[in-house]
């Protein structure tokens, strides 16, 4: 394969027997919807997928991946044809008309797979970014957002993973995507409770109704708008109402034992609101205090169904995708 050289608009990538170039990207997890903001709100979270792509000098070298991290890395297999990061790299190369060199991937993943925390979005964003970088190009974030949305099918998680903070997104009729990022208030932490239950997004979306009542659509529109306005004006007391939903959570309760009990919890001291995270099965609660008490209350709803939940007390990730380039001497 052709090796990118030093040309205008490209990053220098020396390839020699003594120096090997590598690129590393780090992408945060994300929680989408946050209640009423179905397919438009996303929040980046401080657990990460890190990927290092090392360029292979020998054309005969085999492209491979090695993964470490949380249990169940089914989206990150070693086979390039099955690995989501590799697929995103290839998708970017096809859309950009570039040729990829052979690489070796080293993956460190903290994000639960099929847990409703944007694991596939993070892998997709990582692969797209590496597609640009290993070809000697800076990451085009507008193009990256569009390509990731095309691969994922919706922009909420990928926008948060790419930009960090709270993102509000829309997809235009021509396929382009608009995203606005706002900083998340540090006073609000995110309690994530993940039951021991893998739930594919495809299955979770399949149970949603094809049509909704106008009253339910208006209900969610009001609350999604209120969510953004309440954060902007620091009216955190309104977030409880703003995170109520009629479009997706009720339908998904049939797939996630304990979710109905979580959503029916009374307003605990310190808890601003609670919602299903993306397609689930994780649940997120926004809180300003008594984090352990809130986490135990939510976990208890899943414990009663034998789902052994994991509780994480997280901050929002104010920064999204980051990247770096290194050179390693080869003996």
Secondary structure as the mmCIF struct_conf table of DSSP 4:
data_model
#
loop_
_struct_conf.conf_type_id
_struct_conf.id
_struct_conf.beg_label_comp_id
_struct_conf.beg_label_asym_id
_struct_conf.beg_label_seq_id
_struct_conf.end_label_comp_id
_struct_conf.end_label_asym_id
_struct_conf.end_label_seq_id
HELX_LH_PP_P HELX_LH_PP_P1 UNK A 2 UNK A 4
BEND BEND1 UNK A 6 UNK A 6
TURN_TY1_P TURN_TY1_P1 UNK A 8 UNK A 9
STRN STRN1 UNK A 10 UNK A 10
BEND BEND2 UNK A 17 UNK A 18
STRN STRN2 UNK A 19 UNK A 32
TURN_TY1_P TURN_TY1_P2 UNK A 34 UNK A 36
TURN_TY1_P TURN_TY1_P3 UNK A 38 UNK A 40
STRN STRN3 UNK A 41 UNK A 55
HELX_LH_PP_P HELX_LH_PP_P2 UNK A 56 UNK A 56
BEND BEND3 UNK A 57 UNK A 58
TURN_TY1_P TURN_TY1_P4 UNK A 59 UNK A 60
HELX_LH_PP_P HELX_LH_PP_P3 UNK A 61 UNK A 63
STRN STRN4 UNK A 64 UNK A 69
BEND BEND4 UNK A 70 UNK A 71
TURN_TY1_P TURN_TY1_P5 UNK A 74 UNK A 75
BEND BEND5 UNK A 76 UNK A 76
BEND BEND6 UNK A 78 UNK A 79
TURN_TY1_P TURN_TY1_P6 UNK A 80 UNK A 82
HELX_RH_AL_P HELX_RH_AL_P1 UNK A 84 UNK A 96
TURN_TY1_P TURN_TY1_P7 UNK A 97 UNK A 97
HELX_LH_PP_P HELX_LH_PP_P4 UNK A 100 UNK A 102
STRN STRN5 UNK A 103 UNK A 109
BEND BEND7 UNK A 111 UNK A 111
HELX_LH_PP_P HELX_LH_PP_P5 UNK A 112 UNK A 112
TURN_TY1_P TURN_TY1_P8 UNK A 113 UNK A 114
BEND BEND8 UNK A 115 UNK A 117
HELX_RH_AL_P HELX_RH_AL_P2 UNK A 119 UNK A 134
TURN_TY1_P TURN_TY1_P9 UNK A 135 UNK A 136
STRN STRN6 UNK A 137 UNK A 137
HELX_RH_AL_P HELX_RH_AL_P3 UNK A 141 UNK A 152
BEND BEND9 UNK A 153 UNK A 155
HELX_RH_AL_P HELX_RH_AL_P4 UNK A 156 UNK A 163
BEND BEND10 UNK A 165 UNK A 165
STRN STRN7 UNK A 166 UNK A 171
TURN_TY1_P TURN_TY1_P10 UNK A 173 UNK A 174
BEND BEND11 UNK A 175 UNK A 175
STRN STRN8 UNK A 177 UNK A 182
HELX_LH_PP_P HELX_LH_PP_P6 UNK A 183 UNK A 185
TURN_TY1_P TURN_TY1_P11 UNK A 186 UNK A 187
STRN STRN9 UNK A 189 UNK A 194
BEND BEND12 UNK A 196 UNK A 196
HELX_RH_AL_P HELX_RH_AL_P5 UNK A 201 UNK A 206
TURN_TY1_P TURN_TY1_P12 UNK A 207 UNK A 207
BEND BEND13 UNK A 208 UNK A 208
BEND BEND14 UNK A 210 UNK A 210
HELX_RH_AL_P HELX_RH_AL_P6 UNK A 214 UNK A 232
TURN_TY1_P TURN_TY1_P13 UNK A 233 UNK A 234
HELX_RH_3T_P HELX_RH_3T_P1 UNK A 236 UNK A 238
HELX_RH_AL_P HELX_RH_AL_P7 UNK A 239 UNK A 242
TURN_TY1_P TURN_TY1_P14 UNK A 243 UNK A 243
BEND BEND15 UNK A 246 UNK A 248
HELX_RH_AL_P HELX_RH_AL_P8 UNK A 249 UNK A 252
TURN_TY1_P TURN_TY1_P15 UNK A 253 UNK A 255
BEND BEND16 UNK A 256 UNK A 256
TURN_TY1_P TURN_TY1_P16 UNK A 257 UNK A 258
HELX_RH_AL_P HELX_RH_AL_P9 UNK A 259 UNK A 263
TURN_TY1_P TURN_TY1_P17 UNK A 264 UNK A 264
TURN_TY1_P TURN_TY1_P18 UNK A 269 UNK A 270
STRN STRN10 UNK A 271 UNK A 276
TURN_TY1_P TURN_TY1_P19 UNK A 278 UNK A 279
BEND BEND17 UNK A 280 UNK A 281
STRN STRN11 UNK A 283 UNK A 287
BEND BEND18 UNK A 288 UNK A 289
HELX_RH_AL_P HELX_RH_AL_P10 UNK A 291 UNK A 303
TURN_TY1_P TURN_TY1_P20 UNK A 304 UNK A 306
STRN STRN12 UNK A 310 UNK A 314
STRN STRN13 UNK A 316 UNK A 316
BEND BEND19 UNK A 318 UNK A 318
STRN STRN14 UNK A 322 UNK A 329
#
